Amino acid sequence: MLGMSWDPPRYKRIRKLPFIPTESELGPLIAGCGFKTGTFLLLLKETGMRAGEAINLTWNDVDFIAKTVRVTPEKGSESRIFKISNTLIERLKALPKDSDKVFGKTKLKTMHRMYVDQRKRIAAKTKNPRLQRITFHTFRHWKATMEYHKTKDILHVMKLLGHKNISNTLVYTQLVDFGEEEYVTKVAWTLEEACKLVEAGFEYVCEMEGAKIFRKRK
């Protein structure tokens, strides 16, 4: 308007590495929340879907026979289908079915507000301030990091997250150096025990004296 020239400043966003909690921190957090909030968190933990995708999940997206959930993508992501545990299946079945949506008419802002209040209480009770850093999106970061740690397959992680650009996924390759890892070890003597351990996130190690040995990172 004034005939003046202007060179807009160039801004480059600095991407910080996300905070990744341990599984031993996520467990008590999920267990300490109310039933609906805890189920929501477990869904995020097992699938790595976005909170917005989870809150919009409908009963038609859940296959109780195949034990899968189908994700309607947001933010230009790809559609995905996830296998979920028996524990999550049972929790979903216990939710009231008074709406087409799995989490009823609860808005994401309401769910977040309930979670923040419960998280604060659990962090104080367990004397672990790190829990205060765990957001809904942290569960997505955690899932992606664990999947890359197990598979070393960045394309698998990219597909899991629904990313269209692999540059958004590559950050998780920088988060798998856990140093000296500590594991919880379990022994299964029957097929049923082995299946339960796999559903709980344990990975098979070897077989000795007729027993199958599994482990899971702490």
N, C-alpha and C positions, 0 to 999 in steps of 0.2 A: 504494500500500500504506500509506503514512504520511499520506495525505490532503493531500499538498502539491501545489501547482501548479508546473508547469515549462514554460517556453517554450523549445522547442528552437531552437538557433541556426540561422539561415538561411545556407546556403552556396551560392554561385554559382561554378561552375567557370569559370576564366579560360582561354579558348581561345587558344593561341598559334599563330601562323602556322607551318606546317611548313617545315623546311629543304628546299630544292630544289637539288640538284646540277646541274651541266651535263652534257650528253650526253658530252662529252669526258672526263668523270670516270667515268661509268658504263661506257664501253667498256673501258678498261683493267682496271677492277674485275672485270667479267664474264670477260674474257679471262684474267686472272691466277688465277682460281679453278679448282678441279678441274672435270672435265667435267660431273659430275652437278650440282654446285653452280652452275656457270656456266650450265647449261641451265635450272635452276630460276630463276636471276636473269633470264635472257633472257625466260623465260615471263612473269615478273612485269612486266618492262619493256614488253613488247609488248601485254599485255592489261590491266594495271592491276588484276588480280584480287588478292584477299587471299591471304596466304601459306597460310592454312588451306585455302582453296579449291584452291590449286595443289598442295599436298601430297596432297590427296584425289582428284586427277584420275585417272581410270581410262583404260585404253586404249580403252574403248567411247566415251569422250568426245572422242577424237581422230579426225578424218576426214582421212586422209592424201591423199585424192583432192581434196576440196574445200579442203584446207588450212585447216581450222577446228578450234577446240576449244570444247567446250560446258561451261559452268561450272555445277556444282551449288552453289547459293548457301548461304551461312552467315550468321548474325546477322540473319536476316529479310530478306536482300537478294533482288533479283529474279534470275531465271535469265538468262544471257547467252550469246551465241555470238560468238566472235572469229575474225577472219581473221588468220592468222599467216604469217610470212615463210618462204621456202624454207630459209633458214639454220636457223631453229628446227625446221622439219619434219625436216631431215636430222639434227639433233642428237637429236631425239626418237626417230627411227628407230634411232639408234646405241645407245640405252639398252637394257640387258638386259630381256627380257620374262619374268622369272621370278615375276611377280606380276600380279594384276589391276590394280594401281595403277601409274601411269607411273613414279613414283619408288620403286617397290618397297616394302619394309617399313620404309623410313626414316621415323622419326617427325619431326615438326616441330621438337621440341627438339634432336634430333640434327643435323638440317640447319642449324639456327641456330648450334649450337655449332661445327660445321665452318666455317660462313661467318665467324663472328667471328674464328676463328683465322687464316683466309686473308685476311680484310680487314685485320687488323693487320699481317700480313706485307707485303701489297701497299702499304698506306699508308706503311710504312717504306721500302720499295724505291723508290717513286715520290716520296718526300719530300712527300707531300700529306696532311696530317692531317685534311683535310676528309672524306676517305673514311671515317674512323672514325665519322662522323655518319650514314652511309648504312645504314639498317636495311631489312628486308624491306618495311616499310610505306612507306618513302621512295620506292620504285619506283612504288607506287600514286599517291602525291602527284605524282610527276614526270609520269606518264602523263596524269593528269587536268589538270595545269597546261598541258602541251603541247597537249592536245586543245582546251582552251578558247582557248589562244593562237592556234591555227590556225583554229578555227571560230567563235569568239565565240558559241557556242550552248550555253548552260548546260543545256538539256534533253538535249542529246546527251551531255554529260559525266555528267549524272545517270543516264542510261540505261546508259552505259558502266560506271559504278561499281556499278550495281545499287541505288542509293539509292532509298528510298521517300519520304524527306522532302527537299525541295529545299534546306532550310536547311543540311543537311549538305554540300551541293555548292557553295553560294554562296561558301565560303571561297576557292575557286580563282579567283574573279574578282579577288581582291586580289593574286594572285601572278604576274600577267602583265606587269608593268611591268619589262621587262628593260633599260631605259635604252638606251644606244647599242649596238644589237645587232651582233654579228660573225657572219659566215656563212662556211661552206665552200662554194665554188662548183665544180660539176662540169659537164662538157659531154658530151652523148650524141649520137653520130652515127648510131646504129642503134636499132631498136626494142628489141632485146635489151639494149643498154646502158641505155636509158631505163627499162626494166622493173626492172633491177637497182638503179638509183638510187632508184626509187620504193620498192622493197622495203627499201632501206637508210634510208628515212626522209627522202629529199630531196623537195622540192616544186618543181614546174615553174614557171619564171619567164617565159621567152619563147623565141622562135626567131629566130636571126640567121644569115644566110649558110648556111642548111641545117642548122645545128646547134641542138639543143635545150639550153637552159641550165637547170640545176637548182641549188638552194641548200638548205643545212641549217644551222640555228643551231648555233654551236659549243657 
